[in-house]
Amino acid sequence: MLKRLLLNAIALSSICVSCHAIDVDLPGANSKIPEDEYKDYVYLSPKIALEQITSTQAMINQIKADGTFEKLKEWRKISDDAELEKTLRHDFKQFMTPIDGQTEIIEHTENSGIQFTVPFSSIFKIQNSEHNYTLEGLTGSTYVARDYNVVEKGGSERTFIYKKLDNTKYWNLNVTNLDKSNQGTIVGITFTSKDNPNTSHSIGTYVAGSESESERNIKANRILANYVLPSVRSLNRLNEFSTITMSKNLQYRILNGSTRTESTDKDSIYGSKSYTVMHKGPHGVNQVLQMIPLHDKQQHFLLNAKPDDLYNFETHIEYINSLYGHTLNKEIRLSRISKSFVWFDGIPGLLLDYELSNGEGRLEFITRDKDYEYRHIVLYRVNSYYTLEQLKNMLLDVKLLNTGDMYNRDINLFNLRLKS
C-alpha cells in the first residue's frame, strides 16, 4: 500500500534557525538544527509577518479609541501601557486568520499509523488530483492550490539512511500545470515505519513560484529534511499511557486507568439529543466527549461554512472568549491560547489549546461526520504527571469509522481565504 501526502508550501522564504542535531544525508539538512525543532518552529514569510504587524496595530488603535484599552488594564491587573500592548499583541496573533501555525497530519494503517508535523497551516485537500495525491497546503498568494493540475516533467530517486525509519528513499519531481503558467518542484521521502513494514508512506514538500528550479529545490528540501522528516513518529508509542475506545462513530484514546460514565442531554437549539461521555483519568486529568447532532445546514461546516453558521471557525474563537471571559475581572486570566489544524486519514479537524494563569489547562479537538459534531476535551493541571505533548497527541489520534461521501471531494477547510 502506498500513501502519498503532498504538502504544498507556496512561495517559501529562506529559513534561518540555529542549534544542533539533524543527522541525515539529505539535501538541505542542517546539523545545527535540533531534531525536535519541529515542535516549535513555524514558517512565516516576510509578507505574512508584515501583514500581522499591520493588523495587530490596527486592532490596538481601535481598542484605544473606543475606551476598551483602559478597561482591559483594570480587568487584567496590568497598569503599564507597554506591558498591556505586548500582551495584546500576543493574544491578537492567536486569533488571526490561520496564515501561520503548525498542522498535524495522521495516517492510520491496519495495526498502527504515523503522525507528522508541517510548519505551516494546511487548509486545503485535493483527493482526486492527477496523480492520486492527497494535497494539504498553505496558500498565501493568488495561486490557488486546488487549481494546480500536476504534470510530471522528470526527476530522480535515491536511497538514504535514517535511524527511525526503514526502506527510506529520497525523490524529487519537476512539475508544471497544464497551461505551463506555474512551475514547481516536489521533493519527498518514501519509507516504512519499524512497527509496520508492510505499508509504504510517501511525504512530499512542494514549492511553486517564479524562482529557478534550483531555488525552489533548496526551499523544499529545507522544510522536508529539517522539520517534516524528524517529526515522523509511530502512533503505537501512545499505547504506553493510553488505550483506544469508541463512542458513536468516533474511535479515540483515553488515558490508561480511566473510568467512564455516560449522560444524555437535550439540545436547546433544535430539540434533539446530544450525548456526553466522561472519562475520569488518573493524576487529575479528565476527558469529556460531547457528541452534538447536526442540523441540516451544519452538516458541511468543515467544507463550506457560511458566516451565519453557528459552528464556523470564528465562532470557535468567540467560544473561547465566552468560556473564560468571566475570569477577566478576577485574579485568574487566560494566559495562553493557540489553535492548529489537524488532518487524520484525509479528514479535517481543529485543535484548541489554552491555559489559565492559575495552572489549569484545556485541550479541545473538534471534528464532524455527517450526523454529529464531536468535541473531545481534556482538562488537566499544567506541569503535572503527563506532558502537554502526551495529552495533545493522545487527543489527536482519532478515527471516524464512517463518513459517507462527506469528505470524498475537494475540501477547503472552514472556507477560509488567505489574502494575496
Secondary structure, 3 states (H helix, E strand, C coil): CEEEEEEEECCCCCCCCCCCCCCCCCCCCCCCCCCCHHHCCCCCCHHHHHHHHHHHHHHHHHHHHCCHHHHHHHHCCCCCHHHHHHHHHHHHHHHCCCCCCCEEEEEECCCCEEEEEECCCCCEEECCCCCCCEEEEECCCCCCHHHCCCEEEEEEEEECCCCCEEEEEEEEEEEECCCCCCEEEEEEEEEEECCEEEEEEEEEEEEEECCCHHHHHHHHHHHHHHHHHHHCEEHHHHHHCEEEEEECCEEEEEECCCEEEEEEEECCCCCCEEEEEEEECHHHCEEEEEEEECCHHHCCHHHHCCCCCCCCHHHHHHHHHHHHHHHCCCCCCEEEEEEEEEEECCEEEEEEEEEECCCEEEEEEEEECCCEEEEEEEEEECCCCCCHHHHHHHHHCCEECCCCCCCCCCEEHHHCCCCC
